[in-house]
Amino acid sequence: MNERIFDLAIRLNKSLLDNPKVIELNKLEEELNNSYEVYLLSQKKDECLQIYTQMKDIYPDGHIEVINALKNLKEAKENLANHPLVKSYLSIYNEVRDLYMEVDDILFSSFKRRSC
């Protein structure tokens, strides 16, 4: 029986890796990792987050420095999220995540505890 389960797991893995959405997600992930433009947007977002965190530690909520830092952080996050490559990646990522959740549900639903 263990051999049969192992064989089925290997076939499931191959099937998932051969899925066009998974292939596309992997391709987009590689493009994201190689995109200097996305890298710069991500760095800007991280920089704005660090500044915002520092301003929150120094000033009380509602202070102009905190407000401006939050505004800059939101803008940096929006610029990153609206990059076409990031948008494509996230769209396909959601589809693949749903596929994996469906597989998880099929395989493990009988083992999961159900709340009353």
Solvent accessible surface area in square Angstrom, and as a share of the most:
residue,aa,sasa,rsa
1,M,184,0.82
2,N,126,0.64
3,E,148,0.66
4,R,155,0.57
5,I,93,0.47
6,F,134,0.56
7,D,67,0.35
8,L,70,0.35
9,A,54,0.42
10,I,89,0.45
11,R,144,0.53
12,L,59,0.29
13,N,82,0.42
14,K,125,0.53
15,S,69,0.45
16,L,27,0.13
17,L,95,0.47
18,D,76,0.39
19,N,39,0.20
20,P,103,0.65
21,K,78,0.33
22,V,5,0.03
23,I,93,0.47
24,E,69,0.31
25,L,19,0.09
26,N,75,0.38
27,K,122,0.52
28,L,14,0.07
29,E,75,0.34
30,E,111,0.50
31,E,66,0.29
32,L,30,0.15
33,N,117,0.60
34,N,111,0.57
35,S,21,0.14
36,Y,147,0.56
37,E,107,0.48
38,V,14,0.08
39,Y,114,0.43
40,L,85,0.42
41,L,43,0.21
42,S,35,0.22
43,Q,85,0.38
44,K,102,0.43
45,K,43,0.18
46,D,64,0.33
47,E,85,0.38
48,C,7,0.04
49,L,79,0.39
50,Q,112,0.50
51,I,73,0.37
52,Y,41,0.15
53,T,68,0.40
54,Q,83,0.37
55,M,34,0.15
56,K,83,0.35
57,D,118,0.61
58,I,111,0.56
59,Y,73,0.28
60,P,94,0.59
61,D,112,0.58
62,G,55,0.53
63,H,61,0.27
64,I,105,0.53
65,E,71,0.32
66,V,8,0.05
67,I,86,0.44
68,N,66,0.34
69,A,5,0.04
70,L,61,0.30
71,K,125,0.53
72,N,73,0.38
73,L,8,0.04
74,K,119,0.51
75,E,97,0.43
76,A,4,0.03
77,K,102,0.43
78,E,105,0.47
79,N,74,0.38
80,L,31,0.15
81,A,48,0.37
82,N,79,0.41
83,H,25,0.11
84,P,96,0.60
85,L,29,0.14
86,V,16,0.09
87,K,110,0.46
88,S,50,0.32
89,Y,38,0.14
90,L,83,0.41
91,S,58,0.38
92,I,15,0.08
93,Y,93,0.35
94,N,63,0.32
95,E,75,0.33
96,V,4,0.02
97,R,101,0.37
98,D,75,0.39
99,L,47,0.23
100,Y,94,0.36
101,M,116,0.52
102,E,103,0.46
103,V,26,0.15
104,D,53,0.28
105,D,78,0.40
106,I,127,0.64
107,L,80,0.40
108,F,96,0.40
109,S,38,0.25
110,S,93,0.60
111,F,160,0.67
112,K,98,0.42
113,R,235,0.86
114,R,186,0.68
115,S,113,0.73
116,C,181,1.08
